Amino acid sequence: MTLRTLESLGSLEGKRVIVRCDLNVPLKDGVITDDGRVRASLPTLNTLIEAGARVVVCSHLGRPDGAPDPQYSLEPVAKRLSELLDQPVAFATDTVGDSAREAVAGLANGEIVVIENLRFNAGETAKDDSTRKAFAGELAQLGDALVSDGFGVVHRKQASVYELAEILPSAAGLLIATELDVLDRLTENPERPYTVVLGGSKVSDKLGVISHLLPRVDRILVGGGMLFTFLAAQGHAVASSLLEKDQLDTVRGYLADAAERGVEIVLPTDVVVAESFSADAAHETVAADAIEESSFGASGIGLDIGPETGAVFAQAIRDSKTVFWNGPMGVFEFPAFAAGTKAVAQALTEVDGLGVVGGGDSAAAVRQLGFADDQFGHISTGGGASLEFLEGKKLPGLEVLGWA
């Protein structure tokens, strides 16, 4: 079975096409602070507009509790889409009510409307299948076909992602097709050396991907909060740094498995330790095996990889033909603890091959640190979906589109 693409839907001129995007952007005081996901939706939307479709965009934003909440409105997203598409974008103030029905009925060929946040309806994320199906049935009345293009949600069995695709003729959009092409290159005969860079706060978030990738990669670089569980598994004291004690045996197993397979797991040799978790905390760089010997003793908190480690990681990345990176190296939101993440990002822009930023916090980090999207081989729009794909899991939002 292969993924159904836009071509499978035939002529779309005059048809109402629901596009399930992932427009879950960060907002501050009603202003979008990172429009990467909005821009990622443009190729599919422009293709549909040029085909003369009547485009109905839907998405979630944030975690409203199944009821309308103004702070999670998609109206700022509709305004940004209008600017990026350089054409008017209508906005419906509900999802399946009078406003949505009237806005869709008023569309001419090539016009576009954004309906309100899907998660304002409890049926979108309901655990009960029949409740999701009922909401999907209401959504289906707004369209003649569905284009699923929200890669960041394909690992979720939600009404607009799964059940709606069962009701309407459905296909994947260009964004999902691109994401799958890149992930395929990471899993099927990747160019070597193949390096995976893992960061973020917890080892437990990465258990599946480590297990699945160990037999497939040449080296794994470990940073972020998860590095302290690795150091502790080797017997080093980590002061008050983030530590998952219940994962120590699992990590020891990974280290033994990697050694047996000849896979290099590269751990930091130096760490930036701070007095407290704050942007202006006093801090110093110490050896990774001597964290409690910092000025802060047992109360010190590791908040970034050190400069020596940053240089080693950067060289390993530049020496690779394929690199997948998921998770920042430190608390990049605080400038004093962003150097490690910046070193990794810079090296990834210099890869002579495929360099992939694996969505989520990593994507936010590179943009916040001043990098442009086109400096990288690919920036994924779905951190969780990317990881689950690389873990070998079945993703319901792809299976319903024919992917197997």
Order of alpha helices (4+ residues) and beta strands (2+ residues): beta-beta-beta-alpha-alpha-beta-alpha-beta-alpha-beta-alpha-beta-alpha-beta-alpha-beta-alpha-beta-alpha-alpha-beta-beta-beta-beta-alpha-beta-alpha-beta-alpha-beta-alpha-alpha
